[in-house]
Amino acid sequence: MEKETPPHTLTVQQERFLNVTRTAVFLYLLQDGEVYAMNSFPHLHKLGFLLNAEEIQSFHVHEFAEILLLVKGHLLHEVNGSHHILPPGSLVFVRPYDLHRLLPVNSERTVFASLTLASSVLRELLDYLQAPSVLHRFETAPEAPFRQLPPDEAHALMLRMERISNAQAVNPESSTLLSRVLAAQLFAEHLLSPEPSVQKDSPPPVWLARLRTEVERWEDLRDAPRRLHAAVSCHPSHLCKTFRHYYDETPTDFLNRLRLRRAVRLLAEPQAKIASVAADLGFESLSHFHRLFKRHYGLTPAQYRCSRALAR
């Protein structure tokens, strides 16, 4: 019987758990440069373990969404080129395509929780809410959405996340339901925007929502613009106008986000060449790829590769 390799990084641990549950709550303690998981993991032989702190301290993206709650201590959060000192009570909505890392501010003990959602669950949740402003605030904002909770509210939220974490060890079915309910509540409470400029008169038409979902699943993005327009019968100008109305971005902006998201994952592989990645994703030129990557993530592709190499 093949011996299973024990998980050693945050991303590996979370992704393996989500393969089974698709939603989960993780509790972490960061102190003296070490990261400890404070809950048990029934699908990983109920092991609590010391994790490799370099994973969260180097720039990375992951396939799942993550709602972070900081309840004790401070963290430096670098995301898409921006820097924020997170105080206790910070609630951060990290998207699957956000390039980010968390760094300790000092030697104090830091406690934080992470509610993670597989990409498929995230899409189901956003479809269920039927709130275009939530989709807008979550998907198109340049930075991961952030809220500062009052101490009492942050404490109560942490208790809910701890209860879900405990339920994972004894009743995974119940914990899965509780985590989805909590995620829907957090999205509705904190990402519903009162600003009229992002309030839409109706949800996106079915054909447009299906088109976006289909394109997000494409493996090959080299000829994406032509394929996108070929997939609909309307005129390109009407597609662009409708896309911008409901999603506050053009089809080109949307495709570039998908390409950059894919680029980050590809560049994480040591053997991948920057020029080859750009060509494989259909960028017209290497300089154009560099400009878009730097504008979106705050780092050049080479700087990102360097940060990954230093973490190994």
PyMOL commands that set and color helices and strands:
alter all, ss='L'
color gray80, all
select helices_A, chain A and resi 10-21+42-44+54-57+119-129+132-139+151-170+172-191+196-198+206-216+224-230+236-247+251-267+274-280+286-297+301-311
alter helices_A, ss='H'
color red, helices_A
select strands_A, chain A and resi 23-31+34-37+50-51+65-72+75-79+82-86+90-94+100-104+110-117+146-148
alter strands_A, ss='S'
color yellow, strands_A
deselect
rebuild
show_as cartoon
